[in-house]
Amino acid sequence: MSLISTLARLEAVDSGLAQPAATVRHRHLSDRPLVFVPLTTAGETGAPLGALVGTDRDAPRLLVVPQPRDRDLRFAFLADLADAVLPHIDAYAASVEAAERTETDPETGKRVKVEAELCADAPQLIVPSRSGLDFVRLLGRSMRFRRTAEQDPDAPYPAPPRVPLLGRWLTHYGERARVPGSSLLLALTDVLSRQWATGQSGLEDQHLGALLAWIDPPRGTTGAEAARRAELARDAAGQLLCPPAGPATDPAFDNKLLAPAIERYDRARTALAAAEDPLEADDRLAALTAAERDVRDLVESRTRPTWDAVWQGLDLLRALPAGAHVEGRWTRDRWSFTGHRDRVLSGEPPQPRRDDAVTAANKLATREREQARLEAQEALDDPLVMAERRLAGEAFAGEVTDVVPAYTEGRRPSPRPLVTVRTADRPHLAERAKVYRSLNGRPQSAEFVGYEDDGVLVLRILDKMGRGKEPEPGSVPARGDRVCCTLFEHEQRGGAKLPDPEETPWTHGGPPGERAPEAPDTVTEEDVL
Amino acid sequence: MTTVDFDPGAAAARATDAILHDTLHGTERGVVVDSPPGAGKSTLVVRAALELAAAGRPLMVVAQTNAQVDDLVLRLAEKNPELPVGRLHSSDADAYDKALDGLPQVRTSAKAGELSGLPVVLSTAAKWAHVKADEPWRHAIVDEAYQMRSDSLLAVAGLFERALFVGDPGQLDPFAIVGSEQWAGLSYDPSASAVTTLLAHNPELPQHRLPVSWRLPASAAPLVSDAFYPYTPFRSGTDHGDRRLTFAVPSDGSGPDRVIDEAAESGWGLLELPARHTPRTDPEAVRAVASVVRRLLDRGGAAVSERAPDRPAPLTADRVAVGTAHRDQAAAVRTALADLGVADVTVDTANRLQGREYDVTVVLHPLSGRPDATAFHLETGRLCVLASRHRHACIVVCRAGVTDLLDDYPSTEPVRLGTLVKFPDGWDAMLTTYLHLLEHRVSWRP
């Protein structure tokens, strides 16, 4: 934890209220995000219990699996989820604009611009917390290799149509969420704790109710009190007043309310199956419907508070202005969305279970590049983040006290003016270290020449001064100007091109061979209850 | 340790001969050499390069940093001034050491094409990754292969047919700045070390080990070997008494002087400050480090080693280094040294001290003053680097209470399916070294 975020947390403890950790919003927020609040069943990985999903805060769609261990009911839930999510995705996929993309020409090997379609906007998916992200990945993994009756008429348990497709999209969103700075799929607790520092630990910040309590406590209480209440307060029946944001549920809820309700449902179903005449069946069907409604009500009672909390959090975030580079990063998300849309349209198979060596290395390289880009852009967008970097010795701000024209030696001298800066910061400048400042949004580099005095340093400006002998007006700071220079680069260089997967070298196991379409997961005994 | 039946020179020569035989005449595509600290890794690389060049096999050398590449070029030039050598460098300003410009047989270029046909071409892994070759090199030497990431080897492995991989498994593992748990357990996990991936796919490759550390004194090799290389022990090339550190000015009885005397006598010294939780740049500990350095230089130290048993070498600023865990700690120590009027003493983090050698090192213990022990601070390689840079003595400055801290923070890194669990873990290595250091403790309240 940096010094400044430690300070912010201490101030939060002291004041009882979360303190801003940023002055602008560092993630993109869609005007129409799709909010997804899932719940899972304790004891069985990837068995959804229910979910609230939708784009209208007043009218979420409730999906429930009244017996989570029943595979047919689970498929019905997934089919309903596909009905709720895929039309939203399709709407965005259909609206495109013309754009340019750089590609490597297969014949010449040169980088060339080609015209391409870019989706005008991309659908954003919001889950309450980080474990929600994992659940999205898990759902994607459990669905994308399923076969529908259409794909495979012999499949013993065909998946409803569109379920495998939803699995591919959720997998794509889950993978994209691992790219630093991306906003296609966001965990609200991550975004909120990027913007505010609370008086609790990072782990406790994953409790959406407690986090919101610190940021926006009910009138008359402090954040600390409200957070404590959100975490611990229970009603007379021993149930949490603020249910956890899921997907895991509170054990007291599972044991006291959910398990008996599911058992009633099971009994009603068995009774219905055993009904001997239509009249009896009618009665028992009514009992089954009532039992199912009980489970639905229970699931809604545990998801609705989280649903409302998510929208409250979104309101808080919308009140903040977006950082200058947020739009640019969202464009990358749109490219990512468009790319996956194209892969689906062109009939490519679902994402493989495991990345091959080249794909894994490419993904890691992209993410490292995006991480560095994100760190630089957040600092440039936000003086509070820059202050953190300045305190860490990775940047400095100060006043220009002198500018001396100087030139390169040679036949055509170019300007290399010396700029003296007085700063109270203590940057870790090595001999001839490069520093960068933002000049109209583009990085101008300079070289550290030396200290003239304690806190007075001299820089030699190296570029962005035009082609002439004299620097272009405005390209060199003047005496009295405030400048802020960073020791880190503002833009990231692209990495080296890795070999194609077919040319994986012997050190990494050689080419992976012809990729066979992946078989769906084998059916186990547990799948056929 | 007894060295009666052990001739370090002969043991090292046997190992080197076996390595060169496998490299030049073996049938496998790769040879892996594990080298403990100061075991003559660079010497081996230079010798293998010269022999491969002499055998007429075009050779590319992959190192990890520009400083390492320049160092190898200079060593090659020193050993064989006749051999034409290519130094492939980036197109940045100051891409390589200007000393290379003074060597007529060294050709430098930012374009691989301009260096084609030279018997040996050297560059960093990052630069090689951008090279496209129509025909692969017959042979490659990959230096510091344990510090190279698997994905970085993936980018260059297509450039060569066969390779000699040399490195120190005990030093810092490569790291990624983003999470890579997703690939943990895959044989080609891109964040793993190059050697891990190489051996996972080619388990039949011959693996060798250099058995003798020429750098570490007889007082240090057993501890470093036990703590960091428990299954691949090594010995020091010198015996007790071969190296001596003496001071002309007697001790003034202060903490720094007493710990200097202890370290001069036994090879290790622990200057223990009172227990306290502190910020990373603990001002008292930083000042203590600086005063130890100041006194080391003021007391007229003289180092006698096996290189010149009759001529003590004065302990000058360039023979002393300070090692820390974090960059801000290094910066704080530099400032404190400047305040005491000390210049030219290297102060750096473990990452940057890898591969370097000094007579005396002063180390700010990674756990000093910490309330917790994170995976970063417990990393085996970090402590191993800090504790194995010295030829004579190592002085550690630390707040008391490390053993309690270790008791409170057992290592809890998850074990993942399919990954090779590394032994010893950092926790264990920390405890072993600290218990040894406690025998050489000087308690001091500044």
Interface residues (C-beta under 8 A of the other chain):
Chain A: R178 P180 R354 D355 D356 A357 V358 A360 A361 K363 L364 A365 R367 E368 Q371 A372 A392 G393 R426 H428 R432 G495 A496 L498 P499 E503 T504 P505 W506 T507 H508 G509 G510
Chain B: R29 G30 D94 A126 A129 H130 S150 D151 L153 L154 A155 A157 G158 A176 I177 V178 G179 S180 Q182 W183 L186 S187 Y188 D189 P190 S191 A194 T197 L198 H201 N202 R327 D328 A331
